Amino acid sequence: MKPNRLGRLSAACPMCRSRIAVVAFAILLVAFAGFLMWLNAGIDRVPLRPTGGSEFEKATVDEVISSDVSLSDSGEMQGNQKVLLTIASGQYAGQQAEATSPYSNNSGAFCSPGLKVIVLVNEGQDGSLVATVYNYDRGIVLWALVGLFLVLLCVAGGRSGTLSALGLAFTFACIFFLYLPMVYSGASPFWTAVLVVVLVTVVGMYLIGGWSAKTLCSIVATVVGVLVAGLVASVFGSLGHISGLNVSEIETLAYVGQNSKLDVSGLLFSGILISSLGAVMDISMSVTSHECELHAASPALSVCELFKSGMSVGRDMMGTMTHTLILAFAGGAVNTLVIIYAYAMPYFEYWNEYAIGIEILRGLSGSIGIIVSVPCAALITAFCLSRKSRQGSGALHTS
């Protein structure tokens, strides 16, 4: 009876530890959510452009009163429309108003009866509503796309997909409610990004693999790889005289910096940390998981053998992941590339443009982070598993 009882107790202990870990994790998440609420409650943001009492609201076009929209020689639609619409949200909901729709590629809308739009509406001195069509109402479409993505992720991925969705939600919460408020309040963008990277990595890896040696090794390798990417970007950015002051949105960011404590110059390199996190996290977990599976099948493998096997898998992934990261940044710069090609810019001109330098800095520094994370993950996991195996065999020998 006594051996059976001991066996039941030993089997129950891991379950108890797992439940305690889940409860502790949930408590920490609740505390973290409370901290985010406190952090964001005390921040007073200055609007980019004063609206003079006007409000952005939903509306539906009832009638097109007049239209002089035409097609330009370059293929762009230009012109204005005068429409009658019904406000669908806010304090003016249900009221009709005449509105002007200045149509262009970036704003306005080509109106027709029944079209859902966003309007900037205000009350005139005579009490009538004055409205301008701001843009198409894309809210439902975009949220439908988000919903489709989450449903497919959860259905196709099962439990792992659902946990990945929770990890993504935590990631965006960290970016929007921790990173942005902190850098706006004057915190260092680089070190704030480091904090976000650590938090997202720990929570994301825990949700994927639970609390285990595999998770710990993946976390360490991911953080090392991302930090290397950020340091490489900082060093070569300094050598190449590239900083956050060279970005295309600098005028708007400079205005934001004048009305807050934002360190504009540090945004570029903190963004590189965040953008490289996903790829580095992916390859670190893949290498670590491979070595753990291999060790489970062959516990007698040495550190060197585990390391070589992890590197073999990591090298295969390294090529695809660096392609993925570089092509992602190249896709973001495709407009610039088209302009360079169309105007036959000489090498000395386009190779020394800030836009090109920034994209190269982003793509290659992130790729270097991926490359570094592979041997880091392989080596740390090999040592950890080998040590765990020695402890296990020692305990077995003692018993």
Protein Blocks (a to p, Z undefined) as FASTA:
>chain_A
ZZmmmmmmmmmmmmmmmmmmmmmmmmmmmmmmmmmmmmmmmpccddfbaghhpacddddd
fbdfbdcbdcdfkopacdddddddddfedjkgoiacdddddddfkggjdddehiacdddd
dddfkopacdddfbdcfklmmmmmmmmmmmmmmmmnmmmlmmmmmmmmmmmmmmmmmmmm
mmmnopafklmmmmmmmmmmmmmmmmmnopafklmmmmmmmmmmmmmmmmmmmmmmmmno
pafklpmklmmmmmmmmmmcbdfklmmmmmmmmmmmmmmmmmmmmmmmmmmmmmmmmmmb
cfklmmmmmmmmmmmmmmmmmmmmmmmmmmmmmmmmmmmmmnopafklmmmgfklmmmmm
mmmmmmmmmmmmmmmmmmmmmmmmmmmmmmmmmmmmmZZ
